[in-house]
Amino acid sequence: MNTIDSMERLIYYFCKLPGVGRKTAERYAYKVLDMAESDVEDFASSLIDTKHNVKYCTKCGNFTEHDVCDICKSRQSDVICVVKEPKDIVAIEKSKNANYLYHVLHGTISPMENRGPNDIHIKELLGRLDGIKEVIIATNPDVEGEVTANYIAKLLKPLGVKVTRLATGIQMGSDLQYADEVTLSKALEDRKEI
């Protein structure tokens, strides 16, 4: 089959996006060919602008175009919610009454990936505890997230800071028969009095 080098290069880079396989990348590449040249230039410009202008907040590690993100600038709270990545903040902000400060670890402890406590932003969290009454650990409920949560909890408890963890378990509207053993076990363990 006849290959066009510039198309192959574009497909290659679209394939680098999460969840984009070869067929989807090809559809994206053909769509780019169908777009007006001005739209393609705007698209390319927005990619470059985003890469050049977006950086990490110097306080919490969230994405921002300034030194300090809007959340850190505008919120007064004695609760910090610790997350793995900046995109996790977006998910938490969609929930009702999310009025926390945040701290982004930029990873989790993962011996399998040779990533320890010094490779993520735990020290920076310890430096932000003045006036903080509670730290909510909102890492993913996987092995790395649990290891990271337990490590942080062991560091913070002696400092007199309340440490909480997101509850995990059965999703609303699901059937118990479809829950796996670990999820059901965790749901029973994290049960609350009603």
Disulfide bonds with the S-S distance in Angstrom:
none
